[in-house]
Amino acid sequence: VQLQASGGGLVQAGGSLRLSCAASGRTFTNCIMGWFRRAPRKEREFVAAVVWNDGSAYYADSVKGRFTISRDNAKNTLYLQMNSLKPEDTAVYYCAARHFSHGSYDYWGQGTLVTVSS
């Protein structure tokens, strides 16, 4: 399984970015796919997740109302639309996938850097 994240970059506070995660190597039926981030000098944290089968979405409180996670089943691609970005959103963003029954994520992408300037 390969997860290839892209779409990071430098943006001013208040701006928007859309991250993509191209998935290959298996179908993702009965899987949950998520986005995590690791800011400088901080632990990795959960950002958002989506149930591949039905699109149910879950968000960290810090991004609710600003970020939207979605998936395109036909393209096997996961997205994270990030609006109203803040400097504290600066981090390396990782996509990940796990089977619905697993307690931890099995597959991880390589990360894409998002930098939000004030």
PAKOLLO-853641 format. One line per 8 residues: number of its first residue (from 1); their letters; for each residue z, y, x of N, C-alpha, C. Coordinates in Angstrom, 1 decimal, decimal comma. Each point is the difference from the previous one (the first is absolute). Layout:
N
NUM = a = Z:Y:X:Z:Y:X:Z:Y:X | ...
This chain:
118
1 = vqlqasgg = 0,0:-1,2:0,8:0,0:1,2:-0,8:0,0:1,2:0,9 | -0,9:1,0:-0,4:0,0:1,2:0,8:0,2:1,2:-1,0 | 0,8:0,9:0,4:0,2:1,3:-0,7:-0,4:1,1:0,9 | -0,9:0,8:-0,4:-0,5:1,1:0,8:0,3:1,3:-0,7 | 0,9:0,8:0,5:0,4:1,3:-0,6:-0,8:1,1:0,6 | -0,4:1,0:-0,8:-0,7:1,1:0,5:0,3:1,2:-0,9 | -0,5:1,2:0,5:0,1:1,2:-0,9:1,1:1,0:0,5 | 0,8:-0,4:1,0:1,0:1,0:0,5:-0,7:1,2:0,6
9 = glvqaggs = 0,9:1,0:0,3:-0,5:1,2:0,7:1,0:1,1:-0,1 | -0,5:1,2:0,4:0,9:1,2:0,0:-0,3:0,8:-1,2 | 1,0:0,4:-0,7:-0,2:0,8:-1,2:1,2:1,0:-0,1 | -0,3:1,1:-0,7:1,0:1,0:-0,1:0,9:-0,4:-1,2 | 1,2:0,5:0,0:1,0:-0,2:-1,1:-0,7:0,4:-1,3 | 0,2:-0,8:-1,0:-0,6:0,3:-1,3:-1,4:-0,6:-0,2 | -0,5:-0,6:1,1:-1,3:-0,6:-0,1:0,0:-1,4:-0,4 | -1,1:-0,7:0,0:-0,2:-1,3:-0,5:-0,7:-0,9:1,1
17 = lrlscaas = 0,2:-1,3:-0,1:-0,7:-1,0:0,8:-0,1:-1,3:-0,9 | -1,0:-0,8:0,3:0,0:-1,3:-0,7:-0,2:-1,0:1,1 | 1,0:-0,9:0,0:0,0:-1,1:1,0:-0,7:-1,2:-0,7 | -0,7:-0,8:0,8:-0,6:-1,2:-0,5:0,4:-1,2:0,9 | 0,0:-1,2:-0,6:0,4:-1,2:0,7:-1,0:-1,1:-0,4 | -0,9:-0,3:0,8:-1,0:-1,0:-0,3:0,6:-1,4:0,4 | 0,0:-0,9:-1,0:0,6:-1,3:0,2:-1,0:-1,1:0,0 | 0,1:-0,9:0,9:-0,9:-1,1:0,0:0,7:-1,3:0,4
25 = grtftnci = -0,6:-1,1:-0,2:0,5:-1,3:0,5:0,6:-0,8:-1,1 | 0,2:0,6:-1,2:0,5:-0,8:-1,1:-0,1:0,8:-1,3 | 0,2:-0,6:-1,1:0,1:0,8:-1,2:1,5:0,4:-0,2 | 0,2:1,0:-0,7:1,3:0,6:-0,1:0,6:-0,2:-1,4 | -0,5:-1,0:-0,8:0,6:-0,3:-1,2:1,4:-0,5:0,2 | 0,9:0,4:-0,9:1,4:-0,3:0,1:0,7:0,5:1,3 | -0,6:1,2:0,5:0,6:0,6:1,1:0,5:1,4:-0,4 | 0,8:0,5:0,9:0,5:1,4:-0,1:-0,5:0,7:1,3
33 = mgwfrrap = -0,6:1,1:-0,2:-0,4:0,8:1,2:0,7:1,3:0,1 | 0,4:0,4:1,2:0,8:1,2:0,0:-0,3:0,9:1,2 | 0,5:1,2:0,0:-0,1:0,9:1,1:1,4:0,3:0,5 | 0,2:0,0:1,3:1,2:0,4:0,6:-0,3:1,1:1,0 | 1,0:0,6:0,5:-0,2:1,0:1,1:1,2:0,0:0,9 | -0,3:0,5:1,2:1,0:0,1:1,0:-0,2:1,4:0,7 | 1,0:0,9:-0,3:0,0:1,3:0,6:0,6:-0,1:1,4 | -0,3:1,0:0,8:0,6:0,1:1,4:1,5:-0,2:-0,1
41 = rkerefva = 0,5:-0,9:0,8:1,5:-0,1:0,2:0,7:-0,5:-1,3 | -0,8:-0,6:-0,9:0,6:-0,5:-1,2:-0,4:-1,5:-0,3 | 0,7:-0,6:-0,9:-0,3:-1,4:-0,3:-1,3:0,0:-0,9 | -0,6:-1,1:0,0:-1,1:-0,2:-1,0:0,5:0,0:-1,4 | -0,7:0,7:-0,9:0,5:0,1:-1,4:-1,1:-0,4:-1,0 | 0,4:-0,4:-1,1:-0,9:-0,4:-1,1:-0,6:1,3:-0,6 | -1,3:0,0:-0,3:-0,6:1,2:-0,7:-0,4:-0,3:-1,4 | -0,8:-1,1:-0,2:-0,5:-0,3:-1,3:-0,5:-1,5:0,1
49 = avvwndgs = -0,1:-0,6:-1,2:-0,6:-1,3:-0,1:-0,7:-0,2:-1,3 | -0,9:-0,9:0,0:-0,8:-0,3:-1,3:-0,1:-1,5:-0,1 | 0,1:-0,5:-1,3:-0,2:-1,4:-0,3:-1,5:-0,1:-0,1 | -0,6:-0,9:0,8:-1,5:-0,1:0,0:-0,6:-0,4:-1,3 | 0,7:-0,9:-0,7:-0,5:-0,5:-1,3:-0,2:1,0:-1,1 | 1,1:0,8:-0,1:-0,1:0,9:-1,2:0,2:1,5:0,3 | 0,1:0,3:1,3:0,1:1,4:0,4:1,3:0,7:-0,2 | 1,0:-0,7:-0,4:1,4:0,6:-0,1:0,4:0,6:1,3
57 = ayyadsvk = 0,5:1,2:0,0:0,2:0,7:1,2:1,5:0,4:0,1 | 0,5:0,1:1,3:1,4:0,3:0,3:0,0:1,0:1,1 | 0,9:1,0:0,0:0,0:1,1:0,9:1,4:0,2:0,6 | 0,1:0,5:1,2:1,2:0,5:0,5:0,3:1,4:-0,7 | 1,3:0,3:-0,1:0,3:1,2:-0,7:-0,6:1,2:0,7 | -0,1:0,0:1,3:-0,5:1,1:0,8:-1,4:0,3:-0,2 | -0,8:-0,9:-0,6:-1,4:0,3:-0,2:-0,4:-0,1:-1,5 | 0,9:-0,3:-0,8:-0,4:0,0:-1,5:-0,5:1,3:-0,4
65 = grftisrd = -1,1:-0,1:-0,8:-0,6:1,2:-0,5:-1,0:0,7:0,9 | 0,0:-0,4:1,3:-0,9:0,5:1,0:-1,0:-1,0:0,5 | 0,4:-1,2:0,1:-0,9:-1,1:0,5:-0,4:-0,9:-1,1 | -1,2:-0,6:0,1:-0,4:-0,9:-1,0:-0,6:-1,2:0,8 | 0,5:-1,2:-0,3:-0,6:-1,2:0,6:-0,9:-0,7:-1,0 | -1,1:-0,5:0,5:-1,0:-0,7:-0,9:-0,7:-1,0:0,9 | -0,8:-0,9:-0,8:-0,8:-1,0:0,7:-1,3:-0,2:-0,7 | -1,0:-0,4:0,8:-1,3:-0,3:-0,5:-0,2:-1,5:0,2
73 = nakntlyl = 0,1:-0,7:-1,0:-0,1:-1,5:0,1:-1,4:-0,4:0,6 | -1,0:0,6:-0,5:-1,4:-0,4:0,4:-0,2:0,3:1,5 | 0,6:1,0:0,5:-0,1:0,4:1,4:1,1:-0,6:0,9 | 1,0:-0,6:-0,6:1,2:-0,5:0,7:0,6:1,1:0,9 | 0,1:1,2:-0,6:0,5:1,1:0,7:1,2:0,7:-0,7 | 1,0:0,3:0,8:1,2:0,7:-0,5:-0,1:1,5:0,4 | 0,5:0,9:-0,9:-0,1:1,4:0,2:1,4:0,6:-0,1 | 0,2:1,2:0,6:1,2:0,8:-0,2:-0,5:1,4:0,0
81 = qmnslkpe = 0,0:0,6:-1,2:-0,4:1,4:-0,1:1,3:0,8:0,1 | 0,0:0,9:1,0:1,2:0,8:0,4:-0,3:1,5:-0,3 | 0,7:0,5:-0,9:-0,2:1,5:-0,4:1,3:0,7:0,3 | -0,1:1,3:0,1:1,2:0,9:0,2:0,8:-0,5:1,2 | -0,8:-0,2:1,1:0,7:-0,6:1,2:0,9:1,0:0,6 | 1,1:-0,6:0,6:1,1:0,8:0,6:0,1:-0,4:1,5 | 0,5:0,8:0,8:0,2:-0,3:1,4:0,8:-1,3:0,2 | 0,9:-0,3:-0,9:0,8:-1,2:0,1:-0,8:-1,3:-0,4
89 = dtavyyca = -1,2:0,2:-0,4:-0,9:-1,2:-0,3:-0,7:-0,4:1,3 | 0,2:0,7:1,1:-0,7:-0,3:1,3:0,6:-1,4:0,4 | -0,9:-0,9:0,3:0,3:-1,4:0,4:-1,2:-0,8:0,2 | 0,2:-1,1:0,6:-1,1:-1,0:0,1:0,2:-0,9:-1,3 | -1,1:-0,1:-0,7:0,0:-0,7:-1,3:-0,6:-1,4:0,2 | 0,6:-1,0:-0,6:-0,4:-1,4:0,2:-0,3:-0,6:-1,4 | -1,0:-0,7:-0,1:-0,2:-0,8:-1,3:0,5:-1,4:0,3 | 0,4:-0,7:-1,0:0,6:-1,4:0,1:-0,3:-0,7:-1,2
97 = arhfshgs = 0,1:-1,4:0,1:-0,2:-0,8:-1,2:1,0:-1,2:0,1 | 0,4:-0,4:-1,2:0,8:-1,3:-0,1:-0,3:-0,7:-1,3 | 0,2:-1,3:0,0:-0,1:-0,7:-1,2:1,1:0,4:-0,9 | -0,2:-0,1:-1,3:0,9:0,5:-1,0:1,4:-0,7:0,1 | 0,0:-1,3:0,5:1,2:-0,7:0,1:0,7:0,1:1,3 | -0,6:0,7:0,9:0,6:0,2:1,3:0,9:1,2:0,0 | 1,1:-0,1:0,8:1,0:1,1:0,0:-0,4:1,1:1,0 | -0,9:-0,3:1,0:-0,4:0,9:1,0:-1,5:0,0:0,1
105 = ydywgqgt = -0,5:1,1:0,6:-1,4:0,2:0,1:-0,5:-0,9:1,2 | -1,1:-0,7:-0,4:-0,6:-1,0:1,0:-1,0:0,6:0,9 | -0,7:1,0:-0,5:-1,2:0,5:0,8:0,2:1,6:0,1 | -0,4:0,5:1,2:0,1:1,4:0,3:-1,2:0,5:0,6 | -0,4:1,2:-0,4:-1,1:0,7:0,7:0,5:0,7:1,2 | -0,9:0,7:0,7:0,3:0,6:1,3:0,6:1,4:0,0 | 0,0:0,6:-1,2:0,5:1,3:-0,1:-1,0:1,2:0,2 | 0,2:1,0:-0,8:-0,8:1,2:0,2:0,9:1,2:-0,1
113 = lvtvss = -0,2:1,0:0,9:0,9:1,1:0,2:-0,3:1,1:-0,9 | 1,0:0,5:-0,7:0,0:1,2:-0,9:0,9:1,0:0,6 | -0,6:1,2:0,3:0,8:1,1:0,5:-0,2:1,2:-1,0 | 1,2:0,5:-0,5:0,0:1,1:-0,9:0,6:1,2:0,7 | -0,8:1,1:0,2:0,5:1,1:0,7:0,6:1,0:-1,0 | 1,0:0,8:0,4:0,6:0,9:-0,9:-0,6:1,4:0,1
